[in-house]
Amino acid sequence: MRRLKMELHERFEIVNGTVDIGDVTVYALSTCGFCKRALSFLRENSVKFRYLYIDDLPPDEKAEIRKAISEKFNREIRYPFLIF
């Protein structure tokens, strides 16, 4: 998992907004309307955040991320998944 984390860190898109409310991470799907609206909201409000389109990842990495997030937060993932 540590190797995967380092590789994922490089894959995140960074949005350097002027409003820094902490570490905001968004896991999204590129085809998801709710995800697009969430990302637009953050951009329009100049929030600094990073995001990753899960559906752009290889299947094994996607499965590992879903499992890690589900275990950490003890819930099934729905998109967009925001972590503050």
Sequence and secondary structure as in RCSB ss.txt:
>XXXX:A:sequence
MRRLKMELHERFEIVNGTVDIGDVTVYALSTCGFCKRALSFLRENSVKFRYLYIDDLPPDEKAEIRKAISEKFNR
EIRYPFLIF
>XXXX:A:secstr
 HHHHHHHHHH EEE  SB  S  EEEE TT HHHHHHHHHHHHTTB EEEEEGGGS HHHHHHHHHHHHHHHTS
   SSEEE 
